[in-house]
């Protein structure tokens, strides 16, 4: 049954407008209309599988490689979806006070809190069912990541560094390595450099994302690195950019990467960061659109560099 408030609600996003009315609030809860988040959360898993194939002691069969790409991509989508719903549940009182989030499903009564909790649990369970096709160590990795995803919405209430909690998304690298039966501890330096790269990148991008609500967050009492470093944002973001670039370069050197990686993958990271940081320094009416496009292009270039390296080493 569709509530009266939801009957009166008209979504602006085309992908939501074409859905049945009863399905719209659930699609909003999992942010189906914000695909960039899916790009960002799935990239460490996909890149992790490709990178692991490049450092593995023996050649990884193509069929196994494709299987891991598929399973971890599905897991990443479900993981992100459930985490978004959970975030809305915990942030309900805060979202009511922020202009950008006032029309979210839980606030307008389109979905009850109890239903949202069940929805969250169902998505997580579906995600863990996918992991039954992977080595058991992947389930342990997933539990570690889910723990921090559940903690994250509480972080912004008690610390100015909730973005650091999101940085644990970089644990997708050890999970990807375990999926191919490669021990991250044996390849500790390679694993650490890739984890550091994605952790730093996610912290940088989420800090930039938090800037849009910074003024209201300060009034409401929501904490973030954007609020904490509001007087030195350029220094913070530049530091994260340089540190993440170094981590990616080190990862490439350790793996003995060639020109495709350093031109496409590292080049894509540089281009993405350049345009995103430029938007922060020189905001305009089209800033958000440019930033999203830069993130997508940078993501595809990163993965393209790894894909070409795999092809050159006869993994495909």
MIKETOR-953285 format. One line per 8 residues: number of its first residue (from 1); their letters; for each residue z, y, x of N, C-alpha, C. Coordinates in steps of 0.1 Angstrom, whole numbers, plus 5000, padded with zeros to 4 digits. Layout:
// residues N
NUM) a) Z:Y:X:Z:Y:X:Z:Y:X ~ ...
END
This chain:
// residues 316
1) xxxxxxxx) 5000:4988:5008:5000:5000:5000:5000:5013:5009 ~ 4991:5022:5006:4990:5034:5013:4999:5045:5007 ~ 5008:5051:5016:5017:5061:5011:5009:5074:5007 ~ 5015:5082:4998:5009:5094:4994:5006:5104:5005 ~ 5015:5105:5015:5013:5114:5026:5001:5109:5034 ~ 4999:5096:5035:4988:5091:5043:4975:5092:5036 ~ 4975:5092:5022:4963:5094:5014:4958:5108:5016 ~ 4967:5118:5018:4963:5132:5020:4959:5135:5034
9) xxxxxxxx) 4962:5126:5044:4959:5128:5058:4945:5125:5061 ~ 4938:5134:5067:4924:5132:5071:4923:5133:5086 ~ 4920:5121:5093:4919:5121:5107:4906:5129:5112 ~ 4908:5136:5123:4896:5143:5128:4887:5135:5137 ~ 4893:5125:5144:4885:5117:5153:4876:5108:5146 ~ 4863:5108:5150:4853:5099:5143:4857:5085:5142 ~ 4863:5079:5153:4866:5065:5153:4877:5062:5142 ~ 4886:5071:5140:4896:5069:5130:4891:5072:5116
17) xxxxxxxx) 4882:5081:5114:4876:5085:5101:4868:5073:5095 ~ 4863:5064:5103:4855:5054:5098:4863:5041:5095 ~ 4876:5042:5097:4884:5030:5094:4890:5031:5080 ~ 4893:5019:5074:4900:5019:5061:4913:5027:5062 ~ 4917:5034:5051:4928:5043:5052:4941:5037:5056 ~ 4943:5024:5051:4956:5017:5055:4957:5014:5069 ~ 4945:5013:5076:4945:5009:5090:4946:5021:5100 ~ 4944:5033:5095:4944:5045:5103:4957:5047:5111
25) xxxxxxxx) 4968:5047:5104:4981:5049:5111:4984:5039:5123 ~ 4980:5027:5121:4982:5016:5131:4973:5019:5143 ~ 4960:5023:5140:4951:5026:5150:4956:5039:5158 ~ 4962:5048:5151:4968:5060:5158:4980:5056:5167 ~ 4988:5047:5162:5000:5042:5170:4996:5036:5183 ~ 4985:5029:5183:4980:5023:5196:4970:5032:5204 ~ 4968:5044:5199:4960:5054:5205:4945:5049:5207 ~ 4940:5043:5197:4926:5038:5198:4916:5049:5200
33) xxxxxxxx) 4921:5061:5195:4912:5073:5196:4914:5080:5209 ~ 4922:5075:5218:4924:5081:5232:4920:5070:5242 ~ 4908:5066:5244:4904:5055:5252:4907:5057:5267 ~ 4909:5070:5271:4911:5073:5285:4924:5065:5290 ~ 4934:5064:5281:4946:5057:5285:4943:5042:5288 ~ 4933:5036:5281:4930:5022:5283:4923:5021:5297 ~ 4914:5031:5300:4908:5031:5313:4918:5031:5324 ~ 4928:5040:5323:4937:5042:5334:4947:5030:5335
41) xxxxxxxx) 4951:5023:5324:4960:5012:5325:4953:4999:5329 ~ 4940:4998:5326:4933:4985:5329:4928:4986:5343 ~ 4925:4997:5348:4919:4999:5362:4927:4992:5373 ~ 4941:4993:5373:4948:4986:5384:4946:4971:5383 ~ 4945:4966:5371:4944:4951:5370:4930:4947:5375 ~ 4920:4954:5370:4906:4950:5374:4904:4952:5389 ~ 4908:4964:5394:4907:4967:5408:4915:4957:5416 ~ 4927:4953:5411:4935:4944:5418:4929:4930:5420
49) xxxxxxxx) 4922:4925:5409:4915:4912:5410:4904:4913:5421 ~ 4896:4924:5420:4885:4925:5429:4890:4927:5444 ~ 4900:4935:5446:4906:4937:5459:4912:4924:5465 ~ 4918:4916:5456:4924:4903:5460:4913:4893:5464 ~ 4902:4893:5457:4891:4885:5461:4886:4888:5475 ~ 4887:4901:5478:4881:4905:5491:4891:4902:5503 ~ 4904:4900:5500:4913:4897:5511:4918:4882:5510 ~ 4914:4875:5500:4918:4861:5499:4913:4853:5511
57) xxxxxxxx) 4922:4843:5515:4918:4835:5527:4906:4826:5525 ~ 4902:4823:5513:4890:4816:5510:4883:4822:5499 ~ 4870:4819:5498:4862:4825:5487:4866:4821:5473 ~ 4867:4831:5465:4872:4829:5451:4859:4826:5442 ~ 4860:4814:5435:4848:4811:5427:4845:4822:5416 ~ 4832:4824:5414:4828:4835:5405:4834:4833:5391 ~ 4834:4820:5386:4839:4817:5373:4854:4821:5372 ~ 4862:4818:5382:4876:4822:5382:4878:4837:5382
65) xxxxxxxx) 4870:4843:5390:4870:4858:5391:4868:4864:5378 ~ 4858:4860:5371:4854:4866:5358:4865:4863:5348 ~ 4871:4851:5348:4881:4847:5339:4893:4856:5341 ~ 4897:4859:5353:4909:4868:5356:4906:4882:5352 ~ 4893:4887:5354:4890:4900:5349:4892:4901:5334 ~ 4887:4891:5327:4888:4891:5312:4903:4890:5307 ~ 4910:4880:5312:4924:4878:5308:4933:4890:5311 ~ 4932:4896:5323:4940:4907:5326:4936:4920:5319
73) xxxxxxxx) 4923:4921:5316:4918:4933:5308:4924:4932:5294 ~ 4924:4920:5288:4930:4918:5275:4945:4922:5275 ~ 4952:4916:5285:4966:4919:5287:4969:4934:5288 ~ 4961:4941:5296:4963:4955:5298:4961:4963:5285 ~ 4952:4959:5277:4949:4966:5264:4961:4964:5255 ~ 4966:4952:5254:4977:4949:5245:4990:4955:5251 ~ 4992:4955:5264:5004:4961:5270:5004:4976:5267 ~ 4993:4982:5269:4993:4997:5266:4995:5000:5252
81) xxxxxxxx) 4989:4992:5243:4990:4994:5229:5005:4993:5224 ~ 5011:4982:5228:5025:4980:5224:5034:4991:5230 ~ 5032:4995:5242:5040:5005:5248:5038:5019:5242 ~ 5026:5022:5236:5024:5034:5229:5032:5035:5216 ~ 5032:5023:5209:5040:5023:5196:5055:5024:5199 ~ 5059:5017:5209:5073:5018:5213:5077:5032:5217 ~ 5069:5039:5224:5071:5053:5228:5073:5062:5216 ~ 5064:5060:5205:5065:5068:5193:5078:5065:5186
89) xxxxxxxx) 5083:5053:5186:5095:5049:5179:5107:5056:5186 ~ 5108:5056:5199:5119:5062:5206:5118:5077:5206 ~ 5106:5082:5206:5104:5097:5206:5104:5104:5193 ~ 5107:5096:5182:5105:5102:5169:5112:5115:5167 ~ 5124:5117:5171:5131:5130:5169:5125:5141:5178 ~ 5120:5137:5189:5114:5147:5198:5100:5151:5193 ~ 5092:5142:5189:5079:5144:5184:5078:5154:5172 ~ 5089:5153:5164:5090:5162:5153:5090:5177:5157
97) xxxxxxxx) 5094:5180:5169:5095:5193:5173:5084:5199:5182 ~ 5074:5190:5185:5063:5193:5194:5050:5195:5185 ~ 5043:5206:5186:5032:5208:5178:5021:5197:5179 ~ 5018:5193:5191:5008:5183:5193:5011:5170:5187 ~ 5024:5166:5185:5027:5153:5180:5033:5153:5166 ~ 5033:5164:5159:5039:5165:5146:5032:5157:5135 ~ 5020:5153:5137:5013:5146:5127:5012:5131:5130 ~ 5019:5126:5139:5019:5112:5143:5024:5103:5131
105) xxxxxxxx) 5019:5091:5130:5022:5082:5118:5036:5081:5114 ~ 5045:5079:5123:5059:5077:5120:5065:5090:5114 ~ 5061:5101:5119:5066:5114:5115:5062:5117:5101 ~ 5049:5115:5097:5044:5118:5084:5047:5107:5074 ~ 5054:5096:5078:5058:5086:5069:5047:5075:5066 ~ 5037:5075:5074:5026:5066:5071:5030:5051:5075 ~ 5039:5050:5084:5044:5037:5089:5059:5039:5090 ~ 5067:5029:5085:5081:5030:5087:5085:5025:5101
113) xxxxxxxx) 5097:5030:5105:5102:5026:5118:5103:5011:5120 ~ 5109:5004:5110:5111:4990:5110:5097:4983:5112 ~ 5087:4987:5104:5074:4982:5106:5068:4984:5119 ~ 5071:4996:5125:5066:4999:5138:5072:4990:5149 ~ 5085:4987:5147:5092:4978:5156:5086:4964:5156 ~ 5083:4959:5144:5077:4946:5142:5063:4946:5148 ~ 5056:4957:5146:5042:4958:5152:5042:4958:5167 ~ 5052:4965:5173:5054:4964:5187:5056:4950:5193
121) xxxxxxxx) 5066:4944:5186:5069:4930:5191:5057:4921:5189 ~ 5050:4922:5178:5038:4913:5176:5027:4915:5187 ~ 5025:4928:5191:5015:4931:5201:5019:4925:5214 ~ 5032:4927:5218:5037:4922:5230:5036:4906:5231 ~ 5040:4900:5219:5039:4885:5219:5025:4880:5220 ~ 5015:4888:5214:5001:4884:5215:4997:4886:5230 ~ 5002:4896:5237:4999:4898:5251:5004:4887:5259 ~ 5017:4882:5257:5022:4872:5265:5016:4858:5262
129) xxxxxxxx) 5010:4857:5250:5003:4844:5247:4990:4843:5256 ~ 4984:4855:5259:4973:4855:5268:4977:4851:5282 ~ 4989:4854:5286:4994:4851:5300:4996:4836:5302 ~ 4997:4828:5291:4999:4814:5292:4987:4807:5299 ~ 4976:4814:5300:4964:4809:5307:4964:4813:5322 ~ 4975:4820:5326:4976:4824:5340:4987:4817:5347 ~ 4988:4818:5360:5000:4812:5367:5013:4818:5362 ~ 5024:4811:5362:5037:4815:5356:5042:4828:5363
137) xxxxxxxx) 5039:4830:5376:5043:4842:5383:5038:4854:5376 ~ 5026:4853:5369:5021:4865:5362:5030:4869:5351 ~ 5036:4859:5344:5045:4863:5333:5057:4870:5338 ~ 5062:4866:5350:5073:4873:5356:5069:4888:5359 ~ 5058:4889:5365:5053:4903:5368:5052:4911:5355 ~ 5047:4905:5344:5045:4912:5332:5058:4916:5326 ~ 5068:4907:5327:5082:4911:5322:5087:4923:5329 ~ 5085:4923:5342:5089:4934:5350:5083:4947:5346
145) xxxxxxxx) 5070:4947:5343:5063:4959:5338:5067:4963:5324 ~ 5069:4953:5316:5073:4956:5302:5087:4962:5302 ~ 5096:4958:5311:5109:4964:5312:5108:4979:5314 ~ 5100:4983:5324:5099:4997:5327:5092:5005:5316 ~ 5083:4998:5309:5076:5004:5298:5086:5007:5287 ~ 5096:4998:5285:5106:5000:5274:5116:5011:5278 ~ 5118:5012:5291:5128:5022:5296:5121:5036:5296 ~ 5108:5037:5298:5102:5050:5300:5105:5061:5290
153) xxxxxxxx) 5104:5058:5277:5107:5069:5267:5121:5075:5268 ~ 5131:5066:5273:5144:5071:5275:5145:5080:5287 ~ 5137:5077:5297:5137:5085:5310:5136:5100:5308 ~ 5127:5104:5299:5124:5118:5297:5136:5126:5291 ~ 5146:5118:5286:5158:5124:5281:5169:5126:5291 ~ 5169:5118:5302:5180:5118:5312:5176:5122:5326 ~ 5163:5122:5329:5158:5125:5342:5146:5133:5342 ~ 5144:5142:5352:5131:5149:5353:5120:5141:5360
161) xxxxxxxx) 5123:5128:5362:5113:5120:5369:5108:5108:5361 ~ 5105:5110:5348:5100:5098:5340:5087:5093:5345 ~ 5079:5102:5351:5066:5098:5357:5067:5087:5367 ~ 5079:5088:5375:5081:5077:5385:5082:5064:5378 ~ 5088:5063:5366:5089:5051:5359:5075:5046:5355 ~ 5066:5055:5351:5052:5051:5348:5045:5045:5361 ~ 5050:5050:5372:5044:5045:5385:5045:5030:5387 ~ 5055:5024:5380:5056:5009:5381:5044:5002:5375
169) xxxxxxxx) 5035:5010:5369:5022:5003:5364:5014:4998:5376 ~ 5017:5003:5388:5011:4999:5400:5014:4984:5403 ~ 5024:4979:5396:5028:4965:5398:5017:4955:5393 ~ 5006:4961:5387:4995:4953:5383:4988:4947:5395 ~ 4990:4953:5406:4984:4947:5419:4990:4933:5422 ~ 5003:4932:5424:5009:4919:5426:5005:4909:5415 ~ 5005:4914:5403:5002:4905:5392:4987:4900:5393 ~ 4978:4908:5397:4964:4904:5399:4963:4894:5411
177) xxxxxxxx) 4971:4897:5421:4971:4888:5432:4977:4874:5428 ~ 4987:4874:5421:4993:4861:5416:4983:4854:5407 ~ 4975:4861:5400:4965:4854:5391:4955:4846:5398 ~ 4953:4850:5411:4943:4842:5419:4951:4834:5430 ~ 4964:4832:5427:4972:4824:5436:4972:4829:5451 ~ 4972:4842:5452:4973:4849:5465:4987:4855:5465 ~ 4995:4852:5476:5009:4857:5477:5009:4871:5482 ~ 5014:4881:5474:5015:4895:5479:5023:4897:5491
185) xxxxxxxx) 5033:4888:5493:5042:4889:5505:5034:4885:5518 ~ 5025:4876:5516:5017:4872:5528:5007:4884:5532 ~ 5003:4891:5522:4994:4902:5524:5001:4915:5520 ~ 5013:4916:5526:5023:4927:5521:5017:4941:5523 ~ 5011:4944:5535:5006:4957:5537:4995:4961:5528 ~ 4986:4951:5525:4975:4954:5516:4980:4956:5502 ~ 4989:4948:5498:4995:4949:5484:5002:4962:5483 ~ 5010:4965:5493:5018:4978:5493:5009:4990:5492
193) xxxxxxxx) 4999:4990:5500:4990:5002:5500:4983:5004:5486 ~ 4979:4993:5480:4972:4994:5467:4982:4998:5456 ~ 4994:4992:5456:5005:4996:5447:5008:5010:5448 ~ 5009:5015:5461:5012:5029:5463:5001:5038:5458 ~ 4989:5034:5460:4978:5042:5455:4978:5044:5440 ~ 4979:5033:5433:4979:5034:5418:4992:5041:5413 ~ 5003:5038:5419:5016:5045:5415:5015:5060:5417 ~ 5010:5064:5428:5009:5079:5431:4998:5085:5422
201) xxxxxxxx) 4987:5078:5419:4977:5083:5411:4982:5085:5396 ~ 4989:5075:5391:4994:5076:5378:5005:5087:5376 ~ 5013:5088:5386:5023:5099:5386:5016:5113:5386 ~ 5006:5114:5394:4999:5127:5394:4992:5130:5381 ~ 4985:5120:5375:4978:5122:5363:4987:5125:5351 ~ 4998:5118:5351:5008:5120:5339:5015:5133:5341 ~ 5017:5137:5353:5024:5150:5355:5014:5161:5350 ~ 5001:5160:5352:4991:5169:5347:4991:5169:5332
209) xxxxxxxx) 4992:5157:5327:4991:5155:5312:5003:5162:5306 ~ 5015:5162:5312:5027:5168:5307:5027:5183:5307 ~ 5018:5189:5315:5017:5203:5315:5014:5209:5302 ~ 5006:5203:5293:5002:5208:5281:5014:5211:5271 ~ 5024:5203:5273:5036:5204:5264:5048:5211:5271 ~ 5046:5216:5283:5057:5220:5291:5066:5231:5285 ~ 5060:5241:5279:5068:5252:5272:5076:5246:5261 ~ 5070:5238:5252:5078:5232:5241:5088:5222:5246
217) xxxxxxxx) 5085:5215:5257:5094:5205:5262:5107:5212:5267 ~ 5105:5224:5273:5116:5231:5279:5125:5236:5267 ~ 5119:5239:5256:5127:5244:5244:5135:5232:5238 ~ 5128:5221:5237:5134:5209:5230:5143:5202:5239 ~ 5141:5202:5252:5150:5195:5262:5144:5183:5267 ~ 5131:5181:5266:5123:5170:5272:5121:5172:5287 ~ 5125:5163:5295:5124:5164:5309:5111:5158:5315 ~ 5105:5163:5325:5093:5158:5331:5092:5164:5345
225) xxxxxxxx) 5084:5158:5353:5081:5164:5367:5074:5178:5365 ~ 5066:5179:5355:5059:5192:5352:5070:5203:5350 ~ 5080:5200:5342:5091:5209:5340:5099:5212:5353 ~ 5102:5201:5359:5111:5202:5371:5104:5211:5382 ~ 5091:5209:5384:5084:5215:5395:5074:5226:5389 ~ 5077:5232:5378:5068:5242:5372:5065:5254:5381 ~ 5074:5257:5390:5071:5268:5399:5064:5264:5412 ~ 5062:5251:5413:5055:5246:5425:5046:5235:5422
233) xxxxxxxx) 5039:5236:5410:5031:5225:5406:5019:5222:5415 ~ 5013:5232:5420:5001:5230:5429:5005:5223:5442 ~ 5017:5226:5447:5022:5219:5459:5025:5204:5456 ~ 5031:5202:5444:5034:5188:5440:5022:5180:5438 ~ 5012:5185:5431:5000:5178:5428:4991:5176:5440 ~ 4991:5186:5448:4983:5184:5461:4989:5173:5470 ~ 5003:5173:5470:5010:5163:5478:5007:5149:5473 ~ 5007:5147:5460:5004:5134:5454:4989:5130:5456
241) xxxxxxxx) 4981:5140:5456:4966:5137:5459:4964:5132:5473 ~ 4970:5140:5482:4968:5136:5497:4975:5122:5499 ~ 4986:5120:5494:4993:5107:5496:4986:5095:5490 ~ 4980:5097:5478:4973:5087:5471:4960:5084:5479 ~ 4953:5094:5484:4941:5093:5492:4944:5085:5505 ~ 4955:5088:5511:4958:5080:5524:4961:5066:5520 ~ 4968:5063:5509:4971:5049:5505:4958:5042:5503 ~ 4948:5048:5496:4936:5041:5493:4928:5038:5506
249) xxxxxxxx) 4928:5048:5515:4921:5046:5528:4927:5035:5536 ~ 4940:5034:5536:4947:5024:5543:4944:5010:5537 ~ 4944:5010:5524:4940:4997:5517:4926:4992:5521 ~ 4917:5002:5522:4903:4998:5526:4903:4994:5540 ~ 4910:5000:5549:4910:4996:5563:4916:4983:5565 ~ 4927:4980:5558:4934:4967:5560:4924:4956:5555 ~ 4917:4958:5544:4908:4948:5539:4895:4947:5546 ~ 4893:4956:5556:4880:4956:5563:4868:4960:5555
257) xxxxxxxx) 4870:4970:5546:4860:4974:5537:4849:4981:5544 ~ 4837:4981:5538:4825:4988:5544:4822:5001:5537 ~ 4810:5005:5540:4805:5018:5535:4806:5020:5519 ~ 4803:5009:5511:4803:5011:5497:4817:5015:5492 ~ 4827:5009:5497:4841:5012:5493:4845:5027:5497 ~ 4842:5030:5509:4846:5044:5513:4838:5055:5507 ~ 4825:5052:5503:4817:5062:5497:4819:5062:5482 ~ 4819:5051:5475:4820:5050:5461:4835:5051:5456
265) xxxxxxxx) 4843:5042:5461:4857:5041:5456:4865:5053:5461 ~ 4865:5056:5474:4873:5067:5479:4866:5080:5475 ~ 4853:5080:5475:4846:5092:5470:4849:5095:5456 ~ 4849:5085:5447:4852:5086:5433:4866:5092:5431 ~ 4876:5087:5439:4889:5092:5438:4890:5107:5442 ~ 4883:5111:5452:4882:5125:5457:4876:5134:5446 ~ 4865:5129:5441:4858:5137:5430:4867:5139:5418 ~ 4873:5128:5413:4882:5129:5402:4893:5138:5404
273) xxxxxxxx) 4900:5137:5415:4912:5145:5418:4908:5160:5420 ~ 4896:5162:5426:4891:5176:5428:4890:5183:5415 ~ 4883:5177:5405:4880:5183:5393:4892:5184:5384 ~ 4901:5174:5384:4913:5175:5376:4922:5186:5382 ~ 4924:5186:5395:4932:5197:5400:4926:5211:5398 ~ 4913:5212:5398:4907:5224:5396:4909:5229:5382 ~ 4910:5220:5372:4913:5223:5358:4927:5229:5357 ~ 4936:5223:5365:4950:5228:5364:4951:5242:5369
281) xxxxxxxx) 4944:5245:5380:4944:5258:5387:4936:5268:5379 ~ 4925:5264:5372:4917:5273:5365:4914:5268:5351 ~ 4924:5268:5342:4923:5263:5329:4913:5271:5320 ~ 4906:5264:5311:4897:5270:5302:4897:5262:5289 ~ 4889:5267:5279:4888:5260:5266:4883:5246:5267 ~ 4875:5243:5278:4869:5230:5279:4875:5222:5290 ~ 4887:5226:5295:4894:5220:5306:4897:5205:5303 ~ 4902:5202:5291:4906:5189:5288:4894:5179:5288
289) xxxxxxxx) 4883:5184:5283:4871:5176:5282:4866:5173:5296 ~ 4866:5183:5305:4862:5181:5319:4871:5171:5326 ~ 4884:5173:5324:4894:5164:5330:4892:5149:5326 ~ 4890:5147:5313:4888:5134:5308:4875:5127:5314 ~ 4865:5135:5315:4852:5130:5320:4854:5127:5335 ~ 4861:5136:5342:4863:5133:5357:4871:5120:5359 ~ 4881:5118:5350:4889:5106:5352:4880:5093:5349 ~ 4872:5094:5339:4863:5082:5336:4853:5080:5347
297) xxxxxxxx) 4847:5090:5352:4837:5089:5363:4844:5083:5376 ~ 4855:5089:5379:4863:5084:5391:4867:5070:5390 ~ 4871:5066:5378:4875:5052:5376:4863:5042:5378 ~ 4851:5046:5372:4839:5037:5374:4834:5037:5388 ~ 4836:5048:5395:4831:5048:5409:4841:5039:5418 ~ 4854:5040:5415:4863:5032:5422:4860:5017:5420 ~ 4858:5013:5408:4855:4999:5405:4841:4995:5410 ~ 4831:5005:5410:4818:5002:5415:4818:4999:5430
305) xxxxxxxx) 4826:5006:5438:4828:5004:5452:4833:4990:5455 ~ 4843:4986:5447:4849:4972:5449:4839:4962:5445 ~ 4831:4964:5434:4821:4955:5429:4810:4953:5440 ~ 4805:4963:5446:4795:4962:5456:4800:4955:5468 ~ 4813:4957:5472:4819:4950:5483:4819:4935:5480 ~ 4823:4932:5468:4823:4918:5464:4809:4911:5465 ~ 4799:4919:5460:4785:4914:5460:4781:4911:5475 ~ 4784:4921:5483:4780:4920:5497:4787:4908:5504
313) xxxx) 4798:4904:5499:4805:4893:5506:4803:4880:5498 ~ 4793:4880:5490:4788:4868:5483:4798:4862:5473 ~ 4805:4871:5466:4814:4866:5456:4807:4865:5442 ~ 4796:4870:5441:4789:4870:5428:4775:4863:5431
END
